[in-house]
Amino acid sequence: MKNKSILGLVVTAALMVVGCKTQKGKLEFVHPDSGKRIAYGEEVKLTLNFPNAVVDSVVYSIDGNVLETKRDTGSVVFDTKKYGLGDRSLSAKVYAEGKEDIAYSNVMVLPPNAKNYGFEVVNTFPHDDQSFTQGLQFQDGVMYESSGRYEKSQLRKVDLQTGKVLQSIALEDKYFAEGMTIVDDKIVLLTWLEHVALIYDKHNLKQTGAFNYGSSKEGWGLTYDGEKMIKSDGTNRLYFLNAKTGAEESSIAVYDENGAVDNLNELEYIDGKVYANVYQQEIIVIINPVSGAVEGRINLVGMYNENRKPVDNELNGIAYDHKAKRLFVTGKLWSSLFEIKLVER
């Protein structure tokens, strides 16, 4: 009886081992870990835990688009350069023994660390402390500025040296003026919540047209790269608009090494990059408009402290003198406009 009992134990143990080998757990990604942050440009192996060693096929997908189909349990390579920045959804559908199963995961693809800059004030110019600055652009010796707030919104031409308003036009009370840019001989001015952009003749400031936004939420910042207008709406997206019709044709999401960069506000296009104020921060980010990567970050803390209020007194306004290579910044209700030089840290 004793020998039979021992034999029974051995058989039971053997069955348990076999059972463990045939139940290796559920189908799931084991690499990379779900939620992992991955550097843009990295090639990442996607590896699964397979309940069964034999499969008919495995279909790997990124954001619903097929990456590769395999006939075995080997890993596949995910080239992050081909899919861009941000959240990427991973899936693997396995076909085996007439059945199918699917595993899901996700990763965050982020750019390298942005360069950090401080600033040096080169010149200080007077600025109208009643101007709720929303858009700023320098062209042919004249500073163009849009000033916001309902029942007070204006579009202006301003003398840089004196801060004197050379010419101005008031918007209808129902509009809150936001960012603006110059496209050839016209000025395109965004409104905040009204979902309409107003078009003016650059020379006499007479309105000549208008267009409605597409899918972007609101009107915040606007610039022009020589081919398309680039618009922000307070999120982490930049929208590319047809320069003739205003139609939204594409968009990109903006990320730095920490994640999505929200609250993108006033914009300026400088030497192939988009400079953007970050709302309620003393920061300007320098964005690659192709990838959406933040390549630089300008810290402007301490530049203007004159009777600063916690709200409605924010840094907002970037202009660039493309001929003399001068960078100007100001803010809402600031009494000064600054020419600055970047200092890499």
Legacy VTK file of the C-alpha trace (Angstrom):
# vtk DataFile Version 3.0
C-alpha trace
ASCII
DATASET POLYDATA
POINTS 345 float
0.000 0.000 0.000
2.839 2.296 0.824
4.453 1.820 -2.605
1.103 2.390 -4.340
0.649 5.628 -2.397
4.060 6.849 -3.439
3.320 5.924 -7.043
0.048 7.857 -6.867
1.806 10.937 -5.578
4.346 10.753 -8.374
1.616 10.446 -11.017
-0.307 13.365 -9.509
2.794 15.542 -9.447
3.554 14.639 -13.051
0.036 15.621 -14.119
0.378 18.936 -12.301
3.623 19.669 -14.114
2.049 18.829 -17.458
-0.948 21.024 -16.562
1.360 23.934 -15.729
3.175 23.538 -19.028
-0.077 23.616 -20.986
-1.399 26.672 -19.103
1.349 29.273 -19.300
-0.992 32.167 -18.587
-2.850 34.578 -20.826
-1.719 36.119 -24.067
-0.081 39.450 -23.180
2.752 41.809 -24.008
5.805 41.262 -21.824
7.930 43.908 -23.552
7.692 46.829 -23.538
5.829 47.379 -20.269
2.427 49.003 -20.648
2.693 52.789 -20.299
6.434 52.806 -20.801
8.046 56.009 -22.087
10.159 55.443 -25.173
12.554 57.843 -26.873
11.592 58.946 -30.371
13.839 57.187 -32.884
14.271 54.076 -30.742
13.627 50.658 -32.255
11.687 48.592 -29.739
11.180 44.829 -29.688
7.569 43.784 -29.158
7.513 40.489 -27.273
4.477 38.435 -26.236
3.786 35.744 -23.690
2.082 32.942 -25.648
-0.165 30.420 -23.796
0.641 27.876 -26.511
3.973 27.347 -28.201
2.390 26.664 -31.594
0.569 29.400 -33.520
-0.795 29.725 -37.030
-0.142 33.467 -37.312
0.305 36.645 -35.264
-0.772 40.057 -36.565
0.950 42.987 -34.809
-0.611 46.453 -35.157
0.246 50.016 -34.089
-2.743 52.346 -33.653
-4.848 49.882 -35.613
-2.445 49.769 -38.576
-0.766 46.431 -39.311
2.922 46.480 -38.451
3.842 42.876 -39.327
2.373 39.389 -39.629
4.423 36.448 -38.343
4.015 32.649 -38.422
5.927 32.050 -35.200
6.283 33.408 -31.655
9.330 35.557 -32.300
9.531 39.275 -31.548
8.957 42.080 -34.045
10.559 45.532 -34.151
8.571 48.761 -33.721
10.446 51.697 -35.317
9.144 54.771 -33.485
10.323 57.140 -36.233
7.629 55.819 -38.526
4.763 56.544 -36.135
5.583 59.874 -34.480
5.257 61.227 -30.960
2.646 60.564 -28.323
0.522 57.635 -27.166
0.833 54.589 -29.381
-1.608 51.702 -29.021
-0.145 48.218 -29.516
-2.110 45.089 -30.331
-1.347 41.510 -31.341
-3.994 39.149 -32.709
-3.049 35.461 -32.475
-4.618 32.686 -34.538
-4.053 29.124 -33.263
-5.980 25.853 -33.489
-8.952 27.510 -35.176
-9.296 30.156 -32.462
-8.172 33.739 -32.105
-7.019 35.817 -29.146
-5.798 39.393 -28.848
-3.455 41.302 -26.523
-3.306 45.062 -26.008
-0.741 47.481 -24.622
0.370 51.080 -25.032
3.522 53.192 -24.884
4.349 56.901 -24.922
6.880 58.022 -27.536
8.685 61.201 -26.447
11.435 63.385 -27.935
14.924 63.882 -26.478
15.417 66.492 -23.760
14.816 70.008 -25.043
17.607 72.575 -24.851
17.070 75.107 -22.088
17.622 78.827 -22.572
17.685 81.859 -20.387
17.595 85.397 -21.780
19.442 88.673 -21.962
17.523 91.919 -22.486
19.054 93.803 -25.422
16.579 96.709 -25.617
13.436 97.832 -23.842
10.668 99.701 -25.693
7.466 101.341 -24.416
4.284 99.293 -24.752
0.666 100.324 -24.199
-0.304 98.943 -20.796
-3.932 98.941 -21.922
-3.212 96.483 -24.724
-4.374 92.962 -23.886
-1.790 91.498 -26.273
-2.909 88.408 -28.190
-0.979 88.605 -31.464
2.278 90.330 -32.349
4.228 90.611 -35.607
6.994 92.874 -36.880
7.240 93.667 -40.578
8.846 96.480 -42.584
9.633 98.542 -39.488
6.093 98.355 -38.085
4.794 96.322 -35.141
1.359 94.817 -35.780
-0.626 93.884 -32.683
-4.005 92.445 -31.807
-5.516 93.340 -28.448
-8.268 91.203 -26.958
-11.288 91.319 -24.625
-14.931 91.677 -25.517
-16.059 95.201 -26.397
-12.403 96.335 -26.401
-10.715 94.246 -29.107
-8.530 96.057 -31.626
-6.090 95.493 -34.470
-3.222 97.991 -34.467
-0.102 99.230 -36.206
2.404 100.455 -33.615
5.679 102.375 -33.784
8.317 100.181 -32.131
10.489 102.988 -30.788
7.748 105.031 -29.129
4.933 102.525 -28.631
2.610 105.030 -30.318
-0.411 103.594 -32.134
-0.085 104.585 -35.798
-3.373 103.123 -36.958
-6.076 100.993 -35.369
-9.471 99.459 -35.994
-11.967 98.238 -33.415
-13.658 94.852 -33.749
-17.370 94.357 -33.241
-18.259 93.968 -29.559
-19.207 90.319 -30.081
-15.616 89.395 -30.968
-12.672 88.663 -28.671
-9.506 89.221 -30.732
-6.810 86.571 -30.451
-3.679 85.743 -32.466
-2.941 87.261 -35.873
-0.463 86.891 -38.716
0.403 88.562 -42.001
-0.040 86.632 -45.246
1.214 88.687 -48.195
-0.881 91.889 -48.144
-3.528 90.687 -45.741
-3.791 90.298 -41.980
-5.589 87.237 -40.652
-6.977 87.685 -37.129
-8.459 84.906 -35.009
-11.399 85.301 -32.661
-11.489 83.315 -29.442
-14.843 81.500 -29.151
-16.629 82.720 -32.247
-14.996 80.129 -34.568
-14.277 82.759 -37.193
-11.116 84.402 -38.509
-11.306 87.944 -39.866
-9.260 89.122 -42.846
-7.995 92.700 -43.209
-6.057 94.677 -45.782
-2.589 95.169 -44.322
-2.297 98.757 -45.578
-5.576 100.341 -44.484
-6.888 97.765 -41.944
-10.222 97.478 -43.710
-11.913 94.092 -43.383
-11.990 92.217 -46.670
-13.232 88.767 -45.687
-13.601 85.997 -43.101
-13.576 82.208 -42.765
-14.729 79.658 -40.205
-12.474 77.243 -38.316
-12.585 73.514 -38.853
-12.203 70.993 -36.027
-9.935 73.063 -33.755
-11.606 74.020 -30.492
-10.885 77.741 -30.203
-8.809 80.559 -31.664
-5.572 81.238 -29.750
-2.355 81.783 -31.728
-1.599 82.145 -35.444
1.551 82.368 -37.582
2.595 81.851 -41.204
5.478 79.748 -42.515
5.398 81.083 -46.070
3.127 78.293 -47.303
0.554 77.546 -44.619
-0.884 79.294 -41.600
-0.244 77.526 -38.297
-2.876 77.819 -35.569
-3.111 76.911 -31.880
-6.314 76.344 -29.914
-5.133 76.062 -26.309
-4.445 72.331 -26.491
-1.178 70.604 -27.406
-2.028 70.609 -31.122
-0.905 72.814 -33.977
-3.204 73.057 -37.004
-2.007 73.762 -40.544
-4.388 75.951 -42.539
-4.584 76.639 -46.244
-3.221 80.174 -46.647
-5.840 81.108 -49.239
-9.003 79.511 -47.853
-8.247 79.046 -44.148
-9.264 75.380 -44.332
-7.614 73.103 -41.759
-5.600 70.574 -43.759
-3.620 68.724 -41.073
-2.428 68.901 -37.483
0.306 67.623 -35.183
0.504 67.044 -31.434
3.292 68.745 -29.475
5.373 66.885 -26.887
8.495 67.460 -24.838
10.481 64.890 -22.863
7.826 64.935 -20.120
4.712 64.468 -22.242
2.099 66.592 -23.994
2.650 70.374 -23.890
-0.796 71.917 -23.474
-1.968 75.541 -23.485
-0.026 76.546 -26.600
-0.874 80.188 -27.171
0.638 83.006 -29.270
2.866 81.767 -32.102
5.746 82.997 -34.260
7.528 81.190 -37.098
11.296 81.728 -36.874
13.936 80.020 -39.026
11.929 76.850 -39.602
10.648 76.485 -36.020
7.437 77.514 -34.267
7.908 79.574 -31.110
4.911 79.341 -28.782
3.932 80.999 -25.532
2.651 78.506 -22.966
-0.393 80.096 -21.353
0.078 81.137 -17.698
3.740 80.171 -17.747
6.785 82.378 -18.240
7.947 79.996 -20.950
8.288 79.972 -24.720
8.756 76.568 -26.334
10.529 76.036 -29.655
8.695 73.406 -31.704
9.726 71.348 -34.701
6.649 71.780 -36.946
7.299 68.490 -38.749
7.547 66.143 -35.749
5.840 68.193 -33.011
8.900 67.803 -30.781
9.807 70.616 -28.394
13.462 71.240 -29.192
13.982 74.267 -26.960
12.522 75.956 -23.902
13.048 79.639 -23.058
12.625 80.550 -19.386
11.580 84.205 -19.095
10.865 84.270 -15.350
11.777 87.640 -13.861
11.821 89.596 -17.119
8.786 91.709 -16.212
7.588 92.181 -12.628
5.903 95.588 -12.714
2.718 95.315 -10.614
2.108 91.841 -12.008
-1.314 90.319 -11.413
-1.797 86.538 -11.140
-4.171 86.443 -14.137
-4.749 88.539 -17.277
-1.184 89.842 -17.055
0.601 86.882 -18.630
3.561 86.724 -20.971
1.981 86.684 -24.443
3.388 88.102 -27.638
6.323 87.014 -29.803
7.572 88.952 -32.838
10.673 88.581 -34.980
12.562 90.987 -37.203
13.660 88.584 -39.941
16.013 91.119 -41.527
17.901 92.201 -38.419
17.404 88.887 -36.555
15.798 90.535 -33.517
13.425 88.699 -31.169
10.733 90.699 -29.347
8.433 89.624 -26.512
5.779 91.299 -24.386
2.652 90.443 -22.406
-0.937 91.350 -21.657
-1.187 94.863 -20.201
2.600 95.183 -19.984
4.115 98.656 -20.096
7.259 97.364 -21.813
8.187 95.363 -24.882
11.585 93.651 -24.841
14.155 92.739 -27.443
15.929 89.686 -26.052
18.847 87.429 -26.837
18.754 83.734 -25.928
21.395 82.354 -23.595
21.809 78.565 -23.677
22.076 76.920 -20.274
LINES 1 346
345 0 1 2 3 4 5 6 7 8 9 10 11 12 13 14 15 16 17 18 19 20 21 22 23 24 25 26 27 28 29 30 31 32 33 34 35 36 37 38 39 40 41 42 43 44 45 46 47 48 49 50 51 52 53 54 55 56 57 58 59 60 61 62 63 64 65 66 67 68 69 70 71 72 73 74 75 76 77 78 79 80 81 82 83 84 85 86 87 88 89 90 91 92 93 94 95 96 97 98 99 100 101 102 103 104 105 106 107 108 109 110 111 112 113 114 115 116 117 118 119 120 121 122 123 124 125 126 127 128 129 130 131 132 133 134 135 136 137 138 139 140 141 142 143 144 145 146 147 148 149 150 151 152 153 154 155 156 157 158 159 160 161 162 163 164 165 166 167 168 169 170 171 172 173 174 175 176 177 178 179 180 181 182 183 184 185 186 187 188 189 190 191 192 193 194 195 196 197 198 199 200 201 202 203 204 205 206 207 208 209 210 211 212 213 214 215 216 217 218 219 220 221 222 223 224 225 226 227 228 229 230 231 232 233 234 235 236 237 238 239 240 241 242 243 244 245 246 247 248 249 250 251 252 253 254 255 256 257 258 259 260 261 262 263 264 265 266 267 268 269 270 271 272 273 274 275 276 277 278 279 280 281 282 283 284 285 286 287 288 289 290 291 292 293 294 295 296 297 298 299 300 301 302 303 304 305 306 307 308 309 310 311 312 313 314 315 316 317 318 319 320 321 322 323 324 325 326 327 328 329 330 331 332 333 334 335 336 337 338 339 340 341 342 343 344
